[in-house]
Amino acid sequence: MSAEPSVVDAARRARFDALFREVYVPLQQYARRRVAAAAVDDVVAEALTVVWRRLDDVPADDLALAWCFGVARRCLANHRRSEDRRGRLADRLRREPHAPAATEASDADPDLAHALEQLSADDRELVRLWAWEQLEPREIAVVLGLSANAVSVRLHRARQRLGEALAGKDGAAAGHVRGGRTEEAR
């Protein structure tokens, strides 16, 4: 028969506490020699989280510290990869032209801002993903968790409603073709 969960939990907790007292300072020193001071606590906390999850895999002998160093080494590698990705993203964002923020786009065209407000929140998001983020319907489908076909249909309808909102009450935007001739030509 298995031991009571509280007995198992208490024994597991006691083992982790003893291991923590043994490895915390050495892991801090290990990390401090390898990453910026601001990241030391994060790396050690990640390593200790892995140790807790894999406590049953930690050697019970004098190799426990070495095993924990191995965990910390992999956590450091993850940290470095994350830092590299952040750096590449920051570089890319500095090089790319910046699209106007939503408030800037709305300020630039108050009629557009008003027309967007007339749409439902779902329609606004569809139109913004399509127009401002330059996403294709299949990409929008991934963002919203819908099928590409559903996005195409909804986007078509949202664009129609936006056009109607921009045109005002009569539902005809300037220059749109209705009945074979433009509204401006009437």
C-alpha positions as CSV (number, residue, x, y, z in Angstrom):
1,M,0.0,0.0,0.0
2,S,1.2,3.5,-0.7
3,A,2.0,6.1,2.0
4,E,-0.4,8.8,2.8
5,P,-0.1,11.9,0.5
6,S,0.8,14.2,3.4
7,V,3.6,11.8,4.5
8,V,4.9,11.7,1.0
9,D,4.6,15.4,0.6
10,A,6.3,16.1,3.9
11,A,9.2,13.7,3.0
12,R,9.5,15.3,-0.5
13,R,9.5,18.8,1.0
14,A,12.1,17.8,3.6
15,R,14.4,16.4,0.9
16,F,14.0,19.5,-1.2
17,D,14.7,21.8,1.8
18,A,17.9,19.9,2.6
19,L,19.0,20.0,-1.0
20,F,18.1,23.7,-1.2
21,R,20.4,24.4,1.8
22,E,23.2,22.5,0.1
23,V,23.0,23.9,-3.4
24,Y,21.5,27.5,-3.2
25,V,24.7,29.4,-2.5
26,P,26.8,27.4,-5.0
27,L,24.1,27.9,-7.7
28,Q,24.1,31.6,-7.0
29,Q,27.8,31.8,-7.3
30,Y,27.8,29.7,-10.5
31,A,25.2,31.9,-12.1
32,R,26.8,35.1,-10.8
33,R,30.0,34.3,-12.7
34,R,28.1,33.7,-16.0
35,V,25.2,36.2,-16.3
36,A,24.4,39.8,-15.5
37,A,23.6,40.4,-11.8
38,A,20.0,41.2,-12.7
39,A,19.5,37.7,-14.2
40,V,21.1,35.6,-11.4
41,D,18.0,35.2,-9.3
42,D,15.9,34.3,-12.3
43,V,18.3,31.6,-13.5
44,V,18.7,30.1,-10.0
45,A,14.9,30.2,-9.5
46,E,14.4,28.4,-12.8
47,A,17.0,25.8,-11.9
48,L,15.5,25.2,-8.5
49,T,12.1,24.8,-10.1
50,V,13.5,22.1,-12.3
51,V,15.1,20.5,-9.3
52,W,11.8,20.4,-7.5
53,R,10.0,18.9,-10.5
54,R,12.7,16.3,-11.0
55,L,13.5,15.7,-7.3
56,D,13.2,12.0,-7.8
57,D,16.0,12.1,-10.4
58,V,18.5,14.0,-8.2
59,P,21.2,11.6,-7.1
60,A,21.1,10.9,-3.3
61,D,24.9,10.9,-2.9
62,D,27.6,13.6,-3.2
63,L,26.7,14.1,-6.9
64,A,23.6,16.1,-6.1
65,L,25.4,19.4,-6.4
66,A,27.0,18.5,-9.7
67,W,23.6,17.4,-11.0
68,C,22.1,20.7,-10.0
69,F,25.0,22.5,-11.8
70,G,24.0,20.6,-14.9
71,V,20.4,21.8,-14.5
72,A,21.7,25.4,-13.9
73,R,23.9,25.1,-17.0
74,R,20.8,24.3,-19.2
75,C,18.8,27.1,-17.6
76,L,21.7,29.5,-18.4
77,A,21.6,28.3,-22.0
78,N,17.9,28.9,-22.1
79,H,18.4,32.4,-20.7
80,R,21.1,33.2,-23.2
81,R,18.9,32.1,-26.1
82,S,16.0,34.3,-24.8
83,E,18.4,37.2,-24.5
84,D,19.6,36.7,-28.0
85,R,16.1,36.5,-29.3
86,R,15.2,39.7,-27.5
87,G,18.3,41.4,-28.9
88,R,17.5,40.4,-32.5
89,L,13.9,41.6,-32.0
90,A,15.0,44.9,-30.7
91,D,17.4,45.3,-33.6
92,R,14.7,44.5,-36.1
93,L,12.3,46.9,-34.5
94,R,14.9,49.7,-34.6
95,R,15.5,49.0,-38.3
96,E,11.8,48.7,-39.4
97,P,9.7,51.7,-40.1
98,H,7.2,52.1,-37.3
99,A,3.5,51.9,-38.1
100,P,1.3,54.5,-36.4
101,A,-0.2,53.5,-33.1
102,A,-3.9,53.0,-33.0
103,T,-4.4,56.3,-31.4
104,E,-2.2,58.0,-34.1
105,A,-4.2,56.3,-36.9
106,S,-7.4,57.4,-35.3
107,D,-6.1,60.9,-34.8
108,A,-5.0,61.1,-38.4
109,D,-8.5,60.4,-39.7
110,P,-11.3,61.2,-37.3
111,D,-13.9,59.9,-39.8
112,L,-12.1,56.5,-39.8
113,A,-12.0,56.5,-36.0
114,H,-15.7,57.2,-35.9
115,A,-16.5,54.6,-38.5
116,L,-14.4,52.0,-36.6
117,E,-16.3,52.8,-33.4
118,Q,-19.6,51.9,-35.2
119,L,-18.3,48.4,-35.8
120,S,-18.6,45.6,-33.3
121,A,-15.4,44.7,-31.4
122,D,-14.9,41.6,-33.4
123,D,-15.3,43.5,-36.7
124,R,-12.8,46.2,-35.5
125,E,-10.3,43.5,-34.6
126,L,-10.7,41.8,-38.0
127,V,-10.3,45.1,-39.9
128,R,-7.3,46.2,-37.8
129,L,-5.5,42.9,-38.2
130,W,-6.1,43.1,-42.0
131,A,-5.4,46.8,-42.6
132,W,-3.0,47.8,-39.8
133,E,-1.1,44.6,-39.3
134,Q,-1.2,43.6,-43.0
135,L,-2.2,40.0,-42.2
136,E,-3.7,37.7,-44.7
137,P,-7.0,35.9,-43.9
138,R,-5.2,32.7,-43.2
139,E,-2.9,34.5,-40.7
140,I,-5.9,36.2,-39.1
141,A,-7.5,32.8,-38.7
142,V,-4.5,31.7,-36.6
143,V,-4.7,34.8,-34.5
144,L,-8.4,34.5,-33.8
145,G,-8.6,30.7,-33.7
146,L,-11.0,30.5,-36.7
147,S,-11.0,28.9,-40.1
148,A,-9.5,30.9,-43.0
149,N,-12.9,30.6,-44.7
150,A,-14.7,32.1,-41.7
151,V,-12.2,34.9,-41.5
152,S,-12.6,35.7,-45.3
153,V,-16.4,35.9,-45.0
154,R,-16.4,37.9,-41.7
155,L,-13.7,40.3,-43.1
156,H,-15.7,40.8,-46.3
157,R,-18.7,41.7,-44.2
158,A,-16.8,43.9,-41.8
159,R,-15.2,45.8,-44.7
160,Q,-18.7,46.4,-46.1
161,R,-20.0,47.7,-42.7
162,L,-16.9,49.9,-42.4
163,G,-17.6,51.3,-45.9
164,E,-21.2,52.0,-45.0
165,A,-20.1,53.7,-41.7
166,L,-17.6,55.8,-43.6
167,A,-20.3,56.8,-46.1
168,G,-22.8,57.8,-43.5
169,K,-26.5,57.1,-43.5
170,D,-27.0,56.4,-47.2
171,G,-24.5,53.5,-47.1
172,A,-22.6,54.6,-50.2
173,A,-19.0,55.6,-50.0
174,A,-17.7,58.1,-52.4
175,G,-16.4,56.5,-55.6
176,H,-18.0,53.1,-55.0
177,V,-19.7,51.5,-57.9
178,R,-23.4,50.9,-57.5
179,G,-25.5,49.9,-60.4
180,G,-22.8,50.3,-63.0
181,R,-21.7,53.9,-62.2
182,T,-19.9,55.6,-59.3
183,E,-21.8,57.4,-56.6
184,E,-19.9,60.5,-57.5
185,A,-21.3,60.4,-61.1
186,R,-24.9,60.6,-59.9
